[in-house]
Amino acid sequence: MNLLTQYLQYRFNSIFIVRKNKSFVDKVRHCLQKGNKKLDFENDLEPYRSDARNSQKKIIVTDFGAGSKKLGKERVVSSIYKTSVASLKFQRLMFHLIRESGSKNILEMGTSLGFSTVYLSKATNGSVTTIEACPQIFGEADTLFTSLNLKNVHAIQSTFQDYFDGGTEVKFDFVYIDGHHDGMALLNYIEILKLRLTDEAIVLVDDIRWSDSMKSAWDMLIADSFFHQNHDLFRMGILIVENGLERSVQQV
């Protein structure tokens, strides 16, 4: 099934299929609507974003995942920004989801240049653990975190598997998966994560239609009884353990 056909099917499902989890979908839509408004810290972030969008700096990318469909090992930063950084829409969505849910322990699997990490950091008064395997991309992100003085970000240069093999005992209530892009690998990471998620955790999976294997993995995840709710945003999928986002919490 090609991407256009998938999108048309997605639009049909969004409009005509009655969802059992309507209250959750409404909350996601509310977060998306709130994302139309500029966030206070974005003025400070914009110069760094502009630099990355236009940077012709070349770095060597060590890719431990499925690899880029378009780019080689030597890439300019602007190309990485264009192909690997989540859009402003989804960055703001994550910010508001964290605020709505009151998430405190956040895991990001795939730091890339670090821009999405900034939104995770600013959304919580808890901590953000972010993992990036490529040394030079990690260096770019770490420089951004230092420049913005992000005190609650714990940046780790590691593969996902090595990080989990390290025996972390932290329980996460918000996880953003944006790396590897292989369906079987994604399912394996989810199985590992199940032991490390709180009872009301939110899991965001990016690029669920990046490949046939990713789409197949997403279809398996939404059928997994471990997750009580899900929502398909075409590019990104959201999985909920128990009743995440149903908690009544004050904004951070």
MARTILUM-356032 format. One record per residue (C-alpha): residue number from 1; residue in three letters; x, z, y. Coordinates in steps of 0.001 Angstrom, whole numbers, plus 500000, padded with zeros to 6 digits. Layout:
@pos=NUM, code=ALA, u=X, w=Z, v=Y
...
This chain:
@pos=1, code=MET, u=500000, w=500000, v=500000
@pos=2, code=ASN, u=501522, w=498960, v=503325
@pos=3, code=LEU, u=501593, w=501140, v=506428
@pos=4, code=LEU, u=498757, w=499320, v=508211
@pos=5, code=THR, u=496467, w=499686, v=505205
@pos=6, code=GLN, u=497358, w=503380, v=504992
@pos=7, code=TYR, u=496575, w=503830, v=508686
@pos=8, code=LEU, u=493173, w=502156, v=508359
@pos=9, code=GLN, u=492394, w=504388, v=505366
@pos=10, code=TYR, u=493562, w=507406, v=507340
@pos=11, code=ARG, u=491264, w=506510, v=510257
@pos=12, code=PHE, u=488328, w=506028, v=507878
@pos=13, code=ASN, u=488932, w=509438, v=506310
@pos=14, code=SER, u=489284, w=511085, v=509723
@pos=15, code=ILE, u=485980, w=509708, v=510990
@pos=16, code=PHE, u=483660, w=509554, v=508001
@pos=17, code=ILE, u=484697, w=512141, v=505442
@pos=18, code=VAL, u=483191, w=515615, v=505936
@pos=19, code=ARG, u=486003, w=518149, v=505660
@pos=20, code=LYS, u=485623, w=521520, v=503985
@pos=21, code=ASN, u=488251, w=522981, v=506299
@pos=22, code=LYS, u=486589, w=521953, v=509553
@pos=23, code=SER, u=487438, w=525181, v=511383
@pos=24, code=PHE, u=491127, w=524672, v=510660
@pos=25, code=VAL, u=490982, w=521017, v=511709
@pos=26, code=ASP, u=489318, w=522080, v=514955
@pos=27, code=LYS, u=492191, w=524496, v=515607
@pos=28, code=VAL, u=494747, w=521733, v=515049
@pos=29, code=ARG, u=492847, w=519467, v=517413
@pos=30, code=HIS, u=492745, w=522264, v=519963
@pos=31, code=CYS, u=496535, w=522583, v=519732
@pos=32, code=LEU, u=496880, w=518829, v=520177
@pos=33, code=GLN, u=494678, w=518949, v=523277
@pos=34, code=LYS, u=496742, w=521782, v=524725
@pos=35, code=GLY, u=499769, w=519562, v=524156
@pos=36, code=ASN, u=498601, w=517262, v=526953
@pos=37, code=LYS, u=499873, w=519849, v=529417
@pos=38, code=LYS, u=503551, w=520087, v=530263
@pos=39, code=LEU, u=505295, w=523272, v=529159
@pos=40, code=ASP, u=507296, w=525344, v=531632
@pos=41, code=PHE, u=510645, w=525057, v=529863
@pos=42, code=GLU, u=510478, w=521269, v=529578
@pos=43, code=ASN, u=511884, w=520836, v=533093
@pos=44, code=ASP, u=515081, w=522574, v=531964
@pos=45, code=LEU, u=515175, w=520523, v=528766
@pos=46, code=GLU, u=514607, w=517111, v=530368
@pos=47, code=PRO, u=518216, w=516474, v=531564
@pos=48, code=TYR, u=519477, w=517036, v=528013
@pos=49, code=ARG, u=516719, w=514851, v=526593
@pos=50, code=SER, u=517573, w=512100, v=529068
@pos=51, code=ASP, u=521264, w=512315, v=528176
@pos=52, code=ALA, u=520482, w=511981, v=524457
@pos=53, code=ARG, u=518094, w=509073, v=525009
@pos=54, code=ASN, u=520797, w=507129, v=526849
@pos=55, code=SER, u=523995, w=508349, v=525198
@pos=56, code=GLN, u=526250, w=505685, v=523699
@pos=57, code=LYS, u=528462, w=508312, v=522076
@pos=58, code=LYS, u=529286, w=507335, v=518502
@pos=59, code=ILE, u=529284, w=509868, v=515712
@pos=60, code=ILE, u=529824, w=509636, v=511974
@pos=61, code=VAL, u=526706, w=510637, v=510066
@pos=62, code=THR, u=527062, w=512258, v=506667
@pos=63, code=ASP, u=523605, w=511774, v=505172
@pos=64, code=PHE, u=522640, w=514036, v=502262
@pos=65, code=GLY, u=519073, w=512759, v=502072
@pos=66, code=ALA, u=517400, w=509394, v=501537
@pos=67, code=GLY, u=519301, w=507913, v=504471
@pos=68, code=SER, u=518145, w=505906, v=507440
@pos=69, code=LYS, u=516228, w=502703, v=506843
@pos=70, code=LYS, u=517874, w=501073, v=509866
@pos=71, code=LEU, u=521164, w=502729, v=510771
@pos=72, code=GLY, u=524623, w=502846, v=509238
@pos=73, code=LYS, u=527027, w=505762, v=508943
@pos=74, code=GLU, u=528426, w=505294, v=512451
@pos=75, code=ARG, u=525567, w=505751, v=514872
@pos=76, code=VAL, u=525143, w=506212, v=518589
@pos=77, code=VAL, u=523345, w=509350, v=519716
@pos=78, code=SER, u=520585, w=507375, v=521470
@pos=79, code=SER, u=519682, w=505668, v=518165
@pos=80, code=ILE, u=519556, w=509005, v=516360
@pos=81, code=TYR, u=517308, w=510349, v=519095
@pos=82, code=LYS, u=514991, w=507347, v=518812
@pos=83, code=THR, u=514670, w=507388, v=515028
@pos=84, code=SER, u=515070, w=511051, v=514056
@pos=85, code=VAL, u=513633, w=513251, v=516804
@pos=86, code=ALA, u=509937, w=514121, v=516663
@pos=87, code=SER, u=507790, w=512799, v=519493
@pos=88, code=LEU, u=506777, w=514991, v=522413
@pos=89, code=LYS, u=503241, w=515091, v=520972
@pos=90, code=PHE, u=504397, w=516706, v=517747
@pos=91, code=GLN, u=506941, w=518975, v=519418
@pos=92, code=ARG, u=504190, w=520408, v=521598
@pos=93, code=LEU, u=501871, w=520640, v=518608
@pos=94, code=MET, u=504398, w=522807, v=516771
@pos=95, code=PHE, u=504812, w=524986, v=519842
@pos=96, code=HIS, u=501070, w=525635, v=520094
@pos=97, code=LEU, u=500596, w=526111, v=516332
@pos=98, code=ILE, u=503235, w=528838, v=516402
@pos=99, code=ARG, u=501622, w=530464, v=519428
@pos=100, code=GLU, u=498153, w=530326, v=517837
@pos=101, code=SER, u=499355, w=531757, v=514517
@pos=102, code=GLY, u=501776, w=534315, v=515947
@pos=103, code=SER, u=504535, w=533157, v=513594
@pos=104, code=LYS, u=507723, w=535255, v=513738
@pos=105, code=ASN, u=510061, w=533947, v=511025
@pos=106, code=ILE, u=510470, w=530187, v=511341
@pos=107, code=LEU, u=512487, w=527797, v=509178
@pos=108, code=GLU, u=513399, w=524269, v=510224
@pos=109, code=MET, u=514770, w=522055, v=507468
@pos=110, code=GLY, u=516565, w=519292, v=509358
@pos=111, code=THR, u=517856, w=520217, v=512812
@pos=112, code=SER, u=518806, w=516695, v=513895
@pos=113, code=LEU, u=519802, w=516837, v=517598
@pos=114, code=GLY, u=518008, w=520147, v=518073
@pos=115, code=PHE, u=515184, w=519186, v=520430
@pos=116, code=SER, u=512361, w=520238, v=518118
@pos=117, code=THR, u=514248, w=523476, v=517489
@pos=118, code=VAL, u=513959, w=524273, v=521188
@pos=119, code=TYR, u=510158, w=524133, v=520941
@pos=120, code=LEU, u=510191, w=526394, v=517886
@pos=121, code=SER, u=512453, w=528832, v=519707
@pos=122, code=LYS, u=510380, w=528929, v=522890
@pos=123, code=ALA, u=507131, w=529432, v=520964
@pos=124, code=THR, u=508061, w=532731, v=519313
@pos=125, code=ASN, u=509619, w=536076, v=520093
@pos=126, code=GLY, u=510753, w=536099, v=516465
@pos=127, code=SER, u=513656, w=534128, v=514970
@pos=128, code=VAL, u=514283, w=530487, v=514082
@pos=129, code=THR, u=516561, w=529466, v=511223
@pos=130, code=THR, u=517487, w=525787, v=511390
@pos=131, code=ILE, u=519526, w=523901, v=508791
@pos=132, code=GLU, u=521499, w=520683, v=509255
@pos=133, code=ALA, u=523975, w=519288, v=506737
@pos=134, code=CYS, u=525753, w=516635, v=508813
@pos=135, code=PRO, u=528701, w=518271, v=510650
@pos=136, code=GLN, u=528689, w=516014, v=513715
@pos=137, code=ILE, u=524918, w=516071, v=514213
@pos=138, code=PHE, u=525047, w=519842, v=513775
@pos=139, code=GLY, u=527693, w=519974, v=516498
@pos=140, code=GLU, u=525463, w=518051, v=518913
@pos=141, code=ALA, u=522549, w=520419, v=518263
@pos=142, code=ASP, u=524674, w=523549, v=518474
@pos=143, code=THR, u=525965, w=522432, v=521878
@pos=144, code=LEU, u=522358, w=522072, v=523066
@pos=145, code=PHE, u=521455, w=525570, v=521852
@pos=146, code=THR, u=524464, w=527060, v=523624
@pos=147, code=SER, u=523695, w=525179, v=526836
@pos=148, code=LEU, u=520104, w=526475, v=526828
@pos=149, code=ASN, u=521188, w=529977, v=525788
@pos=150, code=LEU, u=518771, w=530155, v=522859
@pos=151, code=LYS, u=519363, w=533656, v=521525
@pos=152, code=ASN, u=516803, w=533565, v=518702
@pos=153, code=VAL, u=518124, w=530435, v=516960
@pos=154, code=HIS, u=520280, w=530889, v=513857
@pos=155, code=ALA, u=521809, w=527445, v=513249
@pos=156, code=ILE, u=523337, w=526848, v=509817
@pos=157, code=GLN, u=525431, w=523876, v=508739
@pos=158, code=SER, u=524429, w=523428, v=505109
@pos=159, code=THR, u=522457, w=521294, v=502713
@pos=160, code=PHE, u=518978, w=522604, v=501996
@pos=161, code=GLN, u=519838, w=523280, v=498362
@pos=162, code=ASP, u=523001, w=525223, v=499222
@pos=163, code=TYR, u=521056, w=527291, v=501734
@pos=164, code=PHE, u=518454, w=528268, v=499149
@pos=165, code=ASP, u=521102, w=528819, v=496486
@pos=166, code=GLY, u=522616, w=531377, v=498866
@pos=167, code=GLY, u=519776, w=533680, v=497896
@pos=168, code=THR, u=518026, w=534191, v=501230
@pos=169, code=GLU, u=515320, w=536838, v=500937
@pos=170, code=VAL, u=513646, w=536085, v=504268
@pos=171, code=LYS, u=509914, w=535383, v=504091
@pos=172, code=PHE, u=508900, w=532587, v=506442
@pos=173, code=ASP, u=505508, w=532196, v=508060
@pos=174, code=PHE, u=506195, w=528774, v=509600
@pos=175, code=VAL, u=508276, w=525995, v=508039
@pos=176, code=TYR, u=509020, w=522555, v=509477
@pos=177, code=ILE, u=510446, w=520096, v=506937
@pos=178, code=ASP, u=512139, w=517080, v=508509
@pos=179, code=GLY, u=514937, w=515984, v=506249
@pos=180, code=HIS, u=515938, w=514299, v=502980
@pos=181, code=HIS, u=512817, w=512063, v=502962
@pos=182, code=ASP, u=512629, w=511788, v=499202
@pos=183, code=GLY, u=509391, w=512682, v=497459
@pos=184, code=MET, u=510882, w=514422, v=494419
@pos=185, code=ALA, u=513286, w=516377, v=496613
@pos=186, code=LEU, u=510388, w=517430, v=498850
@pos=187, code=LEU, u=508406, w=518718, v=495866
@pos=188, code=ASN, u=511467, w=520617, v=494655
@pos=189, code=TYR, u=511974, w=522272, v=498054
@pos=190, code=ILE, u=508298, w=523228, v=498222
@pos=191, code=GLU, u=508558, w=524935, v=494826
@pos=192, code=ILE, u=511570, w=526899, v=496057
@pos=193, code=LEU, u=509786, w=527724, v=499310
@pos=194, code=LYS, u=506734, w=529132, v=497547
@pos=195, code=LEU, u=508743, w=532277, v=496790
@pos=196, code=ARG, u=509771, w=532523, v=500435
@pos=197, code=LEU, u=506453, w=532016, v=502234
@pos=198, code=THR, u=504227, w=534727, v=503615
@pos=199, code=ASP, u=500598, w=534899, v=502521
@pos=200, code=GLU, u=499456, w=533016, v=505620
@pos=201, code=ALA, u=502327, w=530586, v=506106
@pos=202, code=ILE, u=502063, w=527188, v=507772
@pos=203, code=VAL, u=504175, w=524314, v=506416
@pos=204, code=LEU, u=504619, w=521085, v=508392
@pos=205, code=VAL, u=505980, w=518064, v=506532
@pos=206, code=ASP, u=507224, w=515221, v=508716
@pos=207, code=ASP, u=507332, w=511528, v=507790
@pos=208, code=ILE, u=504818, w=511804, v=504937
@pos=209, code=ARG, u=504494, w=508001, v=504950
@pos=210, code=TRP, u=508217, w=507278, v=505330
@pos=211, code=SER, u=508278, w=505861, v=501795
@pos=212, code=ASP, u=506049, w=505478, v=498744
@pos=213, code=SER, u=507697, w=508518, v=497171
@pos=214, code=MET, u=507004, w=510651, v=500251
@pos=215, code=LYS, u=503353, w=509588, v=500301
@pos=216, code=SER, u=503006, w=510307, v=496577
@pos=217, code=ALA, u=504560, w=513734, v=497097
@pos=218, code=TRP, u=502146, w=514454, v=499965
@pos=219, code=ASP, u=499185, w=513490, v=497747
@pos=220, code=MET, u=500433, w=515942, v=495126
@pos=221, code=LEU, u=500882, w=518694, v=497699
@pos=222, code=ILE, u=497339, w=518436, v=499049
@pos=223, code=ALA, u=496091, w=518757, v=495452
@pos=224, code=ASP, u=498236, w=521863, v=494858
@pos=225, code=SER, u=496028, w=524964, v=494658
@pos=226, code=PHE, u=498839, w=527049, v=496189
@pos=227, code=PHE, u=497829, w=525584, v=499543
@pos=228, code=HIS, u=494314, w=526466, v=500606
@pos=229, code=GLN, u=494051, w=524031, v=503495
@pos=230, code=ASN, u=495694, w=520833, v=504664
@pos=231, code=HIS, u=495464, w=518323, v=507471
@pos=232, code=ASP, u=496820, w=514772, v=507650
@pos=233, code=LEU, u=498086, w=513613, v=511066
@pos=234, code=PHE, u=499338, w=510307, v=509616
@pos=235, code=ARG, u=502999, w=510847, v=510489
@pos=236, code=MET, u=502936, w=514564, v=509779
@pos=237, code=GLY, u=501068, w=516675, v=507257
@pos=238, code=ILE, u=500138, w=520351, v=507591
@pos=239, code=LEU, u=499750, w=522738, v=504657
@pos=240, code=ILE, u=498315, w=526237, v=504918
@pos=241, code=VAL, u=498787, w=529153, v=502546
@pos=242, code=GLU, u=495653, w=531321, v=502498
@pos=243, code=ASN, u=494167, w=531449, v=505990
@pos=244, code=GLY, u=496993, w=530700, v=508397
@pos=245, code=LEU, u=495760, w=530092, v=511946
@pos=246, code=GLU, u=492656, w=532145, v=511163
@pos=247, code=ARG, u=494332, w=535343, v=512309
@pos=248, code=SER, u=493173, w=536759, v=515610
@pos=249, code=VAL, u=496388, w=537214, v=517547
@pos=250, code=GLN, u=497333, w=537343, v=521171
@pos=251, code=GLN, u=499657, w=534695, v=522475
@pos=252, code=VAL, u=503343, w=535525, v=522418
